[in-house]
Amino acid sequence: MLLFLIVFLLLWGGMHVYVVQRLLSIPTLAAHLPLKIFLPIVTFLALSYVASRIMEHYELGRFSHVLEYIGATWVGIVFLLFAMFVFADALSGFGLFFREQQVLIRTVALCTACVLIAISYVQAWRTPVVTEHEVAMPGLPASADGTVVVVGTDLHLGSMLNHRWASARAEQFKALKPDLILLIGDIFEGEKETHAGWLPVLQKFRAPQGVYAVTGNHEFYAGPDAIIELMGRAGFRVLRDENVELLPGLVIAGVDDPAFRKRGNRDQSVALDQAFADHPGGATIFLSHTPVLAEKAAQLGAGLMLSGHTHKGQIWPFQYIVRLAFRLVSGRYDISGMTAIVCRGTGTWGPRMRLWQPSEILRITLKSM
């Protein structure tokens, strides 16, 4: 953890040094940004998100929520400024070409970043889009043909995505007329949200055949016991390396996120075996917050795998980095005859910003074969 913190601070600090240097290389800005004021403000913004999480951990009051919002938004702003300035520098060969146009190029990069920041902010505040899929599942009994499954992932409920936002999502789910609701991890964002009156909000998520959930990495970071207990009190069935027969011929299996094991995919493979142990047979929906081990899930007999976690990068062009870590990033895949669907995320992590990657709810209709 110490090594991670050191590396993070070096990268985060380096991004700020680069962005500030590029901003001050634009004469008009440099003339109107007194360093005695500008640099302390940037330093405050750079440290605000980390400070907010520390304050939240020690329950130091509502100011931590304000600081979290400011800091998280700054993360998105700096990322887009950094990306646009890097693109501009690459275009000019980092000063080797178009030397006389350097100021113009960086000014255009700044203006472009400002436009993208505004767009990403508006996109994140829009109602999540509904993506519909029809999935034919081997072994699905005729009695379950036409079952409507509504799926949400990465809600990240907390001070930023609050009770009002969650209640609106519950109404949106209800309007889709689900037979079954599945919540695929990162339902909560941080540590103390479970103490803030969430039970009546969660109880608004209802479906005739129930609400099933699995944990995500944020449940692990927050300390899962209180969150899992809360979801249980709300009527959710949390699947932790286990399966349950929803009705004869239709099974739901789910695993805890790999973060619970801290060793990556090797131990997650063992969890997968456990989740499919004593399988009663029939069509199986497999829930895994992180989209890994899809091939093994297919081998074990899953007909549909549902995941989230990636947010499809959330803010362009971050998805290109996400693709380096995950084979399955977003959308629908065929994995050895198994359908895998990775949701872009119903909420947002960190900045309340999305660029070209709208928030998403899945509405899946199951079909027998």
Steps between C-alpha positions, in 0.01 A plus 500: 500500500787738583665426165170556319453832681850618410458404133155661488622826651796513261277445196229738624758764587673455166174550313443825687851629430453425131153660479604810696811546283289477183243744635768753594658464156195682358591870541144622547444259789842561654430873505174454692594216737700634795711208620459588867128429464492249212750246636344470850157453339632225272673333796175510701303351211763231440484384863127548557374157390754307708430731794125442466540124522717534810240729658222258404690212660525686829144639475614861512174651383305605194783718373662178379210457252554848358872435478436164332285661231758771435790256497330238285397760243856631494625148421289498182602854407873431539472174305341671200742794514790256516365291210445803275839652574673167435313472169604854408863431590497177301363692201791743519760235579534653849635821349693360204239618251274804471710692753349831404151355550565348845290758683212463253512119518495500881222760505291281272577199725384697805179612330432144382553367851257759640233394248554131580485570875162670455368216282620232742334676792166522318519138381558367851194679637268358236271205578678169429415355161329160479672243282280206402621148427324175416701199616421141403616265778546125460301312761269786583156349571203616297345634820784754525485603133456878480637567850607865519823565692597859584866545582683784673870518573734749665234716663765639738236625741628757746521872555527577127244249370260551785158384621318707240707359214459143625124541542478624142689190384260277695209665318682457168551131575133462593389663172690230310266238654765255618429147611845497658752770602874432507752743653856416396731654759628842609153578627652732759792737463661547840517413863231690688213512253338195661437712811310769314144368477539290186269216606168657387665603172626149424160356584360686198683254273244224461418229246261200509784244493725701729814711503838323484841661539871433514776706659744725317843632589348805670304280739835347597671837542214628714490199728235263368329373814279805564414539131411133451289506818323813374423341163368193675268713713380669180398160362794447263652154469877552486675210328849438636669218306173308487195428286129496555222340297260781416248252360533148359735527202630854572800556728686815606865465606714782634846566639661760721726741315868402458587784741370277782778254422775754430689261273331544165354242270658184643294507819203634308508176302457306824208726589345421165521127570333558836222707343417216261533222760187287548348665197139379462515516119317715249566843355743706711552875531847573640567828682853637537568868559838486327485349148760227541509121450222504246642194323490296819146615578396376156673166562316462832168540323402867529272613219517871586773693681433851629772741615586866545801671659660646186256793448637475144757748620226749604693798361642476149780417420549297820333196344819433301685450828219279635533278192857420605369345822180327385409294197130567559443874535143582402208354309417149388741214430474136401736289712500136389123506460436698819364854471700751707374855549708770669300803614656848476376575850178655624680757714840664491819453696696805610405801287133540411614512139460272197633561152349298213426214745142556627388341824313178431231264626458162331157352423543137398225270377580130546392261226488122511656299217 
